[in-house]
Amino acid sequence: MARKCWIERNKRKAKTVAKYADLRHQLKKEKDYIGLTMLPRDASPTRLVNRCEVSGRRRGFLRRFRLSRIAFRQMASHGLIPGVTKSSW
């Protein structure tokens, strides 16, 4: 499990990105790069980290399911993810 402060920090960054999204778009459209540098660093969407919804882990993240590989395997084995079955051949 990731530390709570890391998860909360990422949520705070997501709020900041959403808050400044329209302004960033407008400044980019006008090519006002000085105005862009005046915005907070966390207003950039590249500062967000993909984190697992269950454990908060950021490495081994599967975008389609928004889970880490470990949480995905555990939930799939228990049949908690619809449409996912263990393959065999």
N, C-alpha and C positions, 0 to 999 in steps of 0.2 A: 504494500500500500504506500502510495506517495505521501509525503508530508502534507498536512492540511494547508500550510502556508503557501506551498507551490500551487496547489489547486485553486486556492482563493486568489492568488496573484494572477493566475491565468484568467479567471473570471473577471477580475478588475480590468485587465488589459482588454478583454472582449467588450466590456462596457465602453471603454475609452475609444476603441476602434469604431464602434457603432455611433458614438456621439459625434466624432469628427469625420465620418465617412462622406457626408455631403460636401463639407467644406474642403476636404482633400480633393474630391473629384472636381470641384469648381476651380481650385488653385492649379491643379494639373492641366485642366482644360485651357486656362489662361497662361500656362507656362510660367507661373509665378513661383519659382523655386526658392526664392528668399522667404516668401510667405510660408512655404512648406516647411522650411527649416525652423520657423518660429513655433510650429505646432509641437506638442509633447512627443517624445520618442515613442511612447506606447500607443500613439494614434495610428501607427503604421500596422497594417494587417500582417506583415511578415514577422512581427514580434510575437504573434500568437503561436502556441504550441498545441498540436493535436494530442489530446489526452484521453485515456480509456475512461468510459463512463462509470465503470465499476470500481477499478482500482486506482485510477489516476496515473497509471504508468504511461510514459510517453514513447518509450522504445518498443518496437514490435507492434506498431499500431496498424489496424486494418480499417481503412477509411469506410468501406462499405457497411461495416457493422458498428463502427465507432467503439471498438473494443481492442484491447491488447491481445496478442496471440495466446497468452496464457488464459485470460478470461474467456476468450472465444472458444478455446478447446474444451474448457471445463463446462461451459454452458451448452455447447454442442453435444457433448457426451451425455449430458443429463436431458437432452431433448428440449431445451428451453429456447432454442432459436428455430423458428419455423422455416421449413424448406431446406435445412441443412442436415445431411446424412453422412455418415462415415462411408467413404468409398471402399470398395473391395473389387478385386479382379483376379 
